[in-house]
Amino acid sequence: MTSSSSAPPWLCLHHQPYRVSWGRTYHSTHWPHLLWLLWVWLGLGVWPGSCSHQHFHPHSIKIAGDITLGGLFPVHSRGPHGLPCGEIKKEKGIHRMEAMLYALDQINSDPELLPNITLGARILDTCSRDTYALEQSLTFVQALIQKDTSDIRCSNGEPPIIRKPERVVGVIGASASSVSIMVANVLRLFEIPQISYASTAPELSDNNRYDFFSRVVPPDSYQAQAMVDIVKAMGWNYVSTLASEGNYGESGVDAFMQISREAGGVCIAQSLKIPREPKPGEFDKIVKRLMETSNARGVIIFANEDDIKRVLEAAKRANLTGHFLFVGSDSWGAKSSPIVEQEDVAEGAVTILPKRASIEGFDQYFTSRSLENNRRNIWFAEFWEDDFRCKLTRPGIKIDSEKKKCTGEERISRDTPYEQEGKVQFVIDAVYAMAHALHNMHQDLCPGSIGVCDKMDPVEGRMLLSYIRAVGFNGSAGTGVLFNENGDAPGRYDIFQFQMSNTTNPGYRVIGQWTNNLRLNVEEMQWSGGDRQIPDSVCSFPCAPGERKKMVKGVPCCWHCELCDGYHYQLDELTCETCPFDMRPTPNRTSCRSTPIIKLEWHSPWAIIPVFLAILGILATSSVVVTFIRFNDTPIVRASGRELSYVLLTGIFLIYLITFLMIAEPGAVVCAFRRLLLGLGMSITYSAMLTKTNRIYRIFEQGKKSVSPPRFISPTSQLVITFVLISVQVLGVFVWFAVVPPHTTIDYEEQRPPNPELARGVLKCDMSDLSLICCLSYSIVLMVTCTVYAVKSRGVPETFNEAKPIGFTMYTTCIIWLAFVPIFFGTAQSTEKMFIQTTTLTVSMSLSASVSLGMLYMPKVYVILFHPEQNVQKRKRSFKAVVQAATMSTHLSAKSNDKHNGETKIEPDRTQ
């Protein structure tokens, strides 16, 4: 094996024409730039004065072999001020490149893999710049360019000596996605397969544009999916994104946003970009903008190490330590460099890194490298100086006095810290993937052949690509290496969290894994200050039970909470529905429950008073009836009209009795008796009174005209008239029974106040206010008619009849019922309607019955019991004498009134 850093290929005299052969027509926006580069790189390679030809491979390592692989590594960083290359990159550059050399050594020494075939390499430095890498990668395609040298002659007339360049069958690399994209556009022109060990940009999965590109690391689309799953697992739905300008950062964030949109449940508060060349104060502005949506504490960050560090510094300057909850991509991973001196700000950061393992064989290999045994690596001396901070002596170059001289006895890991770079495993897997593809291709094309057969000389790129996509083997870390149809490796990630508190060894801790699905150990997570509770990063907090979400237009993760008030309950998180009419919402308003059923209870204050009055009335009525029965043949009882008195007392008794039916629990039987007795008691009472007043009125009106008595004034006639009047009420009730059979109903409208906790269903008989009034209307007609006759009969002497007591009874009764009407109908909208109306009705009926009982019968009972001397038979007078006496009494009363009015004139009695 040899290494070279030779001069460019100078040709002798003329520009030479070239014929470039590739297998297809290439359509790309990169085509003009690529064509120009090819023409300049090949066409201007002419310099007079020499006929020797050497191939120009600037900054490259050449490893001789039967089959040559290309390698692209960022050995140096991007150069400042227009320079292509900057400082050496020890881990991402030298470690990764040495990993390829280590893999080649292992493969070439393996008798089972590519036996009798040696893999060589041409390794180039990309200097972390895509355009520079594109120029370097043209080295890989020069063997595919057919050069016409027939017209070229050296100064001595001889043809030039042109050594055929080695043919690169496949390329390992590159590292940065932007570099891989640029290089892939050239390599696909010449059908050279490419396997990257670190490029994760999602757009490289486009098999139409990058059909010769494969990678052993999963694309950022998988990483973005894993990060979306992490965000969801922590219950976040409102996050911001932050990306470094460039392909990696922007495509990573785009993938995250697209997946979050498709999956739903995660909204992006802000999506910010860090410029390639940030101005002073740029990061402070970024932090200030992030705080504009302070609820979005979660920050998804796809950025390079320097940008991550500056964001943390800016957050610390803004005194926001512990506020932001970072979820970092694999560019953050488990690295310590982005968080040095910013540990308190980074505490709790969740980061992701492709699943990897430290390769012990490589550690042994790399730590044994020295200046003596690693001359094939042309950059190793530069690495040596940087790693050990010393200076190698070179002829003609004076050593800086401030730097110590390298002795060559220094040893990696012994004299300087060493930690295997994270992508070493993937570099080794990429080389092995190419080797396995070549091995399988050799077995199919060259069975039994030793070395490379004619069918593999040259190796056909498209066929090799098919073998690459078909490989499947256990990689250096023991995990499977395989590719899907787009050339992507399966997504396998470790989830880390940077923890400081409550740990004996502060640092990154593995808290989960992602392999197509997330396995996260939430109980192992901890946040700022050692808090185990996952912080919130939500636009709006969950609504309380019984509240619906009123979404903010255009932001599906933001909402306002609205209470399902009144009789509404929460149907789902967005909808409030009204409970069924017979139900009310539960206290937390998440469902409906049955409305309690109530009725008027016996122990209720609304029932106690009516029952008390009714009991007194029943006792009083019973006493009167008993007294009348005992003294049935006495003059007072006979004079009061025994037959009608018993009928009237029966009506009064029924009026008192209806109170108990009105308070009793409604049922079909109770409702039937309510209908029947509610109007029957009053109709009996007032039918009897009407018959009495009508009899008295007719007698005295008849006496003014004639001495003969009027018809139908006998007791039998009076009973018949009374029962005819009563039958009208009974007939009406039975017709009502036939039309609407009595039944109960539950009125949910009566007690349905704004507060559903107070809602009640009232069990009642199916009697509306109107039907109740209709039931009483006939009795009221009888009452009014009786009152009219009482007024007309007011002039009859009280010593002769009951006209005046009946009149006073009817006047008082009318007053009671006039007061009843506004109270009954005025409480129709009250929540206590049923109680008030029942009490009002029963009390009014009891009072009217008591008035009738007290004015008509109590004086008689008093005389019968306490003044029996007055209960004697008086002299009988004829009908004519009675009429004349009444007439005389009327005139005397009129004269008396005239005297009281100041008139002394005495007029003769014209009735005599």
Buried (B, 14 or more C-beta within 10 A) or exposed (E): BEBBEEBBBBBBBEEBEBEBEBEEEBEEEBEEBBEEBBEEBBEEBBEEEBBEBBBBBBBBBBBEBBBBBBBBBBBBBBBEEEEBBBEBBBBBBBBBBBBBBBBBBBBBEEEEBBEEBBBBBBBBBBBBBBBBBBBBBBBBBBBBBEBEBEEBBBEEEEEBEBEEBBBBBBBBBBBBBBBBBBBBBBBBBBBBBBBBBBBBBBBBBEBEBBBBBBBBBBBBBBBBBBBBBBBBBBEBBBBBBBBBBBBBBBBBBBBBBBBBEEEEEBBBBBBBBBEEEBEEEBBBEBBEEBBEBEBBBBBBBBBBBEBBBBBBBBBBEBEBBBBBBBBBBBBBBBBEEBBEEBBBBBBBBBBBBBBBEBBEEBBEBBBEBBBEEBEBBBBBBBBBBBBBEBBBEEEEEEBEEEEEEBEEEBEBEEEBEBEBBBBBBBBBBBBBBBBBBBBBBBEEBBEEBEBBEEBBEEBBBEBBBEBBBEBEBEBBBEBEBBBEEBBBBBBBBBBBBBBBEEEEEEBBBBBBBBBEEBEBEEEEBBBBEEBEEBBBBBBBEEBEEBBBBEBEEEBBBBBEBEBBBBBBBBBEEEEBBBBEEEBBBBEEBBBBEEBEEBBBEEEBEBBBBBBEBBBEBBEBBEBBBEBBEEBEEBBBBBBBBBBBBBBBBBBBBBBBBBBBBBBBEBBEEBBBBBBBBBBBBBBBBBBBBBBBBBBBBBBBEBBEEEEEBBEBBEEEEBBEBBBEBBEBBBEBBEEBEEEEEBEBBBBBEBBBEEEBEEBBBBBBBBBEEEBBEBBBEBBBBBBBBBBBBBBBBEBBBEEBBBBBBBBBBBBBBBEBBEEBEEBBEEBEEEBEBBBBBBBBBBBBBBBBBBBBBBBBBBEBBEBBEEEEEEBEEEEEEEBEEBBBBBBBBBBEEEBEEEEEEEEEEEEEEEEE
